[in-house]
Amino acid sequence: MNLVKTSLLSLMSTSVKMLAGLVVGKAVAIVAGPSGLAAVGQFQNFVQIMLTAAKGGLDTGITKYTAEFSEDKERCVQLFSTAARLCATSCLVISLILLLAANPLSVYFLHTPNYAYIVRLFGVTICLFVLNSFLLAIINGLHQIRTYILVNIAQSVLTLLLTVSLIAWLGLDGALIALVTNQSLVLFVLLWALRGHAVIRWANFRGGFDRKDAIRLFKYSVMTTVSAIASPLTAMLVRDQVIFVLGPDAAGQWQAMWYIASVYLTVVTTSLAVYYLPKLSATHDPKALRAELKGGFMIVLPIVITSALVMYIAREWIVRILFTDAFLPMLRLFGWMLVGDVIKMASWLLSYLMLAKAMARAFIITEVIFSATFVGLAYVLLRLYGLEGVAYAYAANYMLYLACMTAVTRRFWLPARD
């Protein structure tokens, strides 16, 4: 299955995911306004960080090495058993933290202890999410892309139904409950789809613990964890600065813009994770790598550029539909944020090469540096230009990141043509 077919199937899956996300965003905007959306955004970033920590950041490594060892059953059993033990350990630790620290976490992220039960519920369901993610990573590594995406579509439909039902029943509480439970409850759809699977069987997870596999996975764990935590942590720090300088309503407008960008780019990032990572992991010839990257640029960039132009033209309509009139001041953010999105996707096409080739040190260093530069640029430009300054910082940071990724790619993997 090529990138075009993968993208089309991903579009079907992510369209439902986006619809579910838009329903939550609209509900929060109506119930709590810009300041409420900012608070929920902070909590959502916290959820992302906890989920990454609970998974041990192992998804990418599981996908890569499953793809690499797919023809060797014994190696796969050894890999699955080792990964399962690592995931179980990290999941139990994070679950205990959520259960024991529910009150202070609720106060910090939602400014009231009344939502401590949401955090405790998250602590109970998070292990189901980890198992769901673990099994999907194996399916992806086995190149069973059709199964992977069809399961995602079914899970997305269930997520949408649960989200709509909970919001209609419980309002803002329902939106928060959906945030911490949906991705866990959909595990049962996956288990039903995998009945009788040739590889994903209980017996294949009961092998021993292999130290070498653990070290390999740990390398990916560090990379994935740094990447997955850096993004929401950066968003939290920038949002805190906006609240400090301009107030919670401005932070809510920034959160809405960030939210729109993350939603419409989901189809591209899903395609990269599903198609590119296994493909690049299995490709070692520089010419073949060059061909894969060229194909990616020729397909992905036109899609992103076209989407960005359409969104810019329809920006007022989008804001009125997705949020409320209280969010109209965010219209001034669209231009430079969309420019930043295009550059971001170009740089990510190259950064996936570092993930695929386990370039842990380079990946971690660049993630930390450019997360810090975004926070620094936002700190300065926010005070110079107001809320628009954060959009300037976003675009400028990804320009620098793209330049760095281009240099790294040329240096290590794509030398001058023969």
Secondary structure, 3 states (H helix, E strand, C coil): CCHHHHHHHHHHHHHHHHHHHHHHHHHHHHHHHHHHHHHHHHHHHHHHHHHHHHHCCCHHHHHHHHHHHCCCHHHHHHHHHHHHHHHHHHHHHHHHHHHHCHHHHHHHHHCCHHHHHHHHHHHHHHHHHHHHHHHHHHHHHCCCHHHHHHHHHHHHHHHHHHHHHHHHHHCHHHHHHHHHHHHHHCHHHHHHHCCCCCCCCHHHHCCCCCHHHHHHHHHHHHHHHHHHHHHHHHHHHHHHHHHHHHCHHHHHHHHHHHHHHHHHCHHHHHHHHHHHHHHHHCCCCHHHHHHHHHHHHHHHHHHHHHHHHHHHHCHHHHHHHHCCHHHHHHHHHHHHHHHHHHHHHHHHHHHHHHHHCCCHHHHHHHHHHHHHHHHHHHHHHHHHHCCHHHHHHHHHHHHHHHHHHHHHHHHHCCCCCC
